[in-house]
Amino acid sequence: MPKNNKRYKKSDKNENFIYSEAFPPDKNGRRKKITQYSLSHDILSDTKINPEDIIYKPLTLADIEEIENLHKEWFPIEYDHRYFQKIFINKHNSYFTIGAYYKIKNDKNEDKEIILGLAMCQFRPVSEYFIKHTSPESIEEICKNIDFNEEVLSYLNCEDYHCVYIMTIGVLDEFRRLHIGSKLINLIIEKALWDTLCIGIYLDVIYYNESAIKFYEKNNFRRATKLNNFYDLNGEKYDANVYLKIFTRKEKDYFRSKHYSLFWKLISACFITPMNIFFKILIFFLFFQCFRKKIKAE
Ligand SMILES: CC(C)(COP(=O)(O)OP(=O)(O)OC[C@H]1O[C@@H](n2cnc3c(N)ncnc32)[C@H](O)[C@@H]1OP(=O)(O)O)[C@@H](O)C(=O)NCCC(=O)NCCS
């Protein structure tokens, strides 16, 4: 269960409470002020969130402005508007998104959905990832770190397999440590497990972002390799760590069997149960008729 639901008082506004460990610390380990772009901070400033009321569903093109605002707050990288557009506009694309929405009433008493957190992902070929991001030495390192078995190793050479790449993930800073991020990760895992040819999930995280690293490790991602000078932030180069979660055949089979049995339960609930009810009513009706005739006869 979540440990806290820290809320900021109105007086804290303008005191720059926006905080993201994705931004580089200075020489003393402190981070610069981050401008507040999203209006959600003000809207939610007196709201106590119940995690069970959060709705998880794909983001839409209508959210694009807010998505851009949140990215400005969370990440030191300037994302082009087209970066977000391509995710929604391209119909046959390999991208998928998950938003954590919270419904509130606005001034006109209308329902309004606020984004508390989001994840943007892409299915990418395994070969592309390994060719682009890893050297033969680091593949060896990956195998050592993740305790690959023979079966998983065989994936690496196969062109047909792909991975989910987590492009970005973040949660509004007031609502962190409520397991919203973990729920997003679990939904990404589910999506990846549904795909027969998807062997796992990976992402890169800047080396100093300790809270994100702890978050991935808590969610059972393993450090696979280091990418030297991967990020360029205002001319400064920073290393990145690649974190991976690779599925074994056993995990995939377990997931599918669990969901297929749920599927059959649903089928039986839809078709078999109503039939049962129908027969029960029919039998009851026949008995009732017989009983009535018997009374009349007497
Ligand atoms: C990383 C991030 C998405 C985590 O989201 P979150 O909703 O706060 O994470 P969760 O509540 O699901 O955390 C799950 C576990 O991760 C670990 N964790 C998360 N944040 C942590 C922190 N700041 N310090 C230590 N451990 C942390 C904890 O073990 C936590 O479990 P616990 O609270 O029961 O101890 C969030 O901190 C964030 O948005 N950061 C800014 C953007 C960013 O850096 N994104 C990642 C880029 S690679």
The ligand as a MOL file (V3000), in Angstrom:
LIG
                    3D

  0  0  0     0  0            999 V3000
M  V30 BEGIN CTAB
M  V30 COUNTS 48 50 0 0 0
M  V30 BEGIN ATOM
M  V30 1 C 10.2820 7.3080 -11.3790 0
M  V30 2 C 8.8250 7.6270 -11.1130 0
M  V30 3 C 8.0370 7.4280 -12.4080 0
M  V30 4 C 8.2920 6.6600 -10.0400 0
M  V30 5 O 6.8800 6.8070 -9.9260 0
M  V30 6 P 6.1020 6.5440 -8.5460 0
M  V30 7 O 4.6610 6.4560 -8.8290 0
M  V30 8 O 6.5300 7.5140 -7.5280 0
M  V30 9 O 6.6900 5.1060 -8.1360 0
M  V30 10 P 6.0110 4.0350 -7.2040 0
M  V30 11 O 5.2030 4.6860 -6.1320 0
M  V30 12 O 5.3300 3.0180 -8.0290 0
M  V30 13 O 7.3180 3.3710 -6.5280 0
M  V30 14 C 7.5040 1.9710 -6.4440 0
M  V30 15 C 8.7610 1.6970 -5.6450 0
M  V30 16 O 9.9040 2.2710 -6.3150 0
M  V30 17 C 10.8330 2.7590 -5.3270 0
M  V30 18 N 10.9160 4.2260 -5.4320 0
M  V30 19 C 10.1430 5.0440 -6.1880 0
M  V30 20 N 10.5440 6.3280 -6.0260 0
M  V30 21 C 11.5670 6.3090 -5.1480 0
M  V30 22 C 12.3810 7.3160 -4.5490 0
M  V30 23 N 12.2310 8.6160 -4.8450 0
M  V30 24 N 13.3380 6.9430 -3.6690 0
M  V30 25 C 13.5080 5.6460 -3.3300 0
M  V30 26 N 12.7610 4.6270 -3.8570 0
M  V30 27 C 11.8140 4.9630 -4.7410 0
M  V30 28 C 10.2400 2.3930 -3.9590 0
M  V30 29 O 10.7540 1.1320 -3.5990 0
M  V30 30 C 8.7520 2.3150 -4.2670 0
M  V30 31 O 8.0470 1.4660 -3.4090 0
M  V30 32 P 7.6000 1.9710 -1.9290 0
M  V30 33 O 7.0510 3.3500 -2.0760 0
M  V30 34 O 6.5760 0.9640 -1.5140 0
M  V30 35 O 8.8520 1.9380 -1.1010 0
M  V30 36 C 8.6550 9.0700 -10.5510 0
M  V30 37 O 9.5640 9.2670 -9.5110 0
M  V30 38 C 8.8780 10.1620 -11.5880 0
M  V30 39 O 7.9530 10.5410 -12.2790 0
M  V30 40 N 10.1190 10.7190 -11.6920 0
M  V30 41 C 10.3840 11.8240 -12.6200 0
M  V30 42 C 10.4620 11.3670 -14.0400 0
M  V30 43 C 11.4980 10.2660 -14.1970 0
M  V30 44 O 12.6000 10.3500 -13.6910 0
M  V30 45 N 11.1290 9.2230 -14.9570 0
M  V30 46 C 11.9860 8.0960 -15.2260 0
M  V30 47 C 12.8520 8.4430 -16.3650 0
M  V30 48 S 13.8600 7.0840 -16.8320 0
M  V30 END ATOM
M  V30 BEGIN BOND
M  V30 1 1 1 2
M  V30 2 1 2 3
M  V30 3 1 2 4
M  V30 4 1 2 36
M  V30 5 1 4 5
M  V30 6 1 5 6
M  V30 7 2 6 7
M  V30 8 1 6 8
M  V30 9 1 6 9
M  V30 10 1 9 10
M  V30 11 2 10 11
M  V30 12 1 10 12
M  V30 13 1 10 13
M  V30 14 1 13 14
M  V30 15 1 14 15
M  V30 16 1 15 16
M  V30 17 1 15 30
M  V30 18 1 16 17
M  V30 19 1 17 18
M  V30 20 1 17 28
M  V30 21 1 18 19
M  V30 22 1 18 27
M  V30 23 2 19 20
M  V30 24 1 20 21
M  V30 25 1 21 22
M  V30 26 2 21 27
M  V30 27 1 22 23
M  V30 28 2 22 24
M  V30 29 1 24 25
M  V30 30 2 25 26
M  V30 31 1 26 27
M  V30 32 1 28 29
M  V30 33 1 28 30
M  V30 34 1 30 31
M  V30 35 1 31 32
M  V30 36 2 32 33
M  V30 37 1 32 34
M  V30 38 1 32 35
M  V30 39 1 36 37
M  V30 40 1 36 38
M  V30 41 2 38 39
M  V30 42 1 38 40
M  V30 43 1 40 41
M  V30 44 1 41 42
M  V30 45 1 42 43
M  V30 46 2 43 44
M  V30 47 1 43 45
M  V30 48 1 45 46
M  V30 49 1 46 47
M  V30 50 1 47 48
M  V30 END BOND
M  V30 END CTAB
M  END
